Amino acid sequence: MDVVDLKTGEDWNMQVRFADGTQGSVKFEQSHLYGVFESLKDPDFFPGHIWIQVL
């Protein structure tokens, strides 16, 4: 499934929409933000640094 829209919100929330029209929300828990997700703990980083990479 291809992601066609992604919006970040407060408190590590994201709204995701796929090419087939399916949409939903994802909420990261702060306790899960380690390893490659560590930088998302920074409240100044999360809202502006999430993007969709088209391959």
N, C-alpha and C positions, 0 to 999 in steps of 0.2 A: 504494500500500500504506500502511495506517495503522499507525504505531508504537503499541503498547499497553503496552509496558514498556521501561524504560531504567534500567540500573544502571551506576554508575561504579565503577571499581576503581583500583588504583594504577598509576602509570606511564602515564597517559593511555589506559587501557583502558576500553571500554564494552561491556556486554552489551545487545543489542537484540532485542526480540521484536515481530513484526508480527501484525496481526489474523488472518492466515491460518495462524498457527502457525509460520511460518518464523522462525528465530532465528539469531543469530550474534554474533560479537564484532568490534569495531572497535578498532584500536590506532593512535593518533596518534603520529607520530614527532616529537620535539621540533624537528627541523629544519624541519618543515612548519608550525610554530606561529607564523605571522606574519600581518599584516593583521587580518582580523576574528577570527582564532583566537589572536592575541597574548596575550590575558588568560589563556588556558589554561596558559601557561608557569608561572604562579604555583601551586605545589602546594596552597596553601590555598584557591584559587578552584575548581579543577577538580572535586573530588568533590562539592561542595555546590551548584554553580551550573549544573548541566545539568538540563534539564527538558523535558517534552513539552508543547507548546502545542496545544491542541485548537481547531481552526478551525471 
